[in-house]
Amino acid sequence: MPIDLDVIFLALLLTMWAILGFLPWLALAVRRHGRGVLVALPLAVAGGAVGGVLVPAAGARDETGLLLSLGTAVVGGLALALLGLRLSGRHTNPM
């Protein structure tokens, strides 16, 4: 039973949005030397996926919508990674 191409495309998009949400977390983890950032990891990945899904859900389903969804995935990942750092309660010096 073959898998529909739409399902494969959607899975690739969700994976790409999750990876783009992971990148801001990775930058924060390097900057903070790994201190207190583990709590923010699942939030950052989820923020990237949700940020990417919001653009097509709002109606932008062309090439511009795809590029905009990639940008919102990064912003969503950054926003929820910062929220996760705030929720972790560990305010250590990044240096």
Secondary structure, DSSP 8 states (H G I E B T S, - for coil): ----HHHHHHHHHHHHHHHHHHHHHHHHHHHTTTTT-TTHHHHHHHHHHHHHHHHHHHT--SHHHHHHHHHHHHHHHHHHHHHHHHHH-------
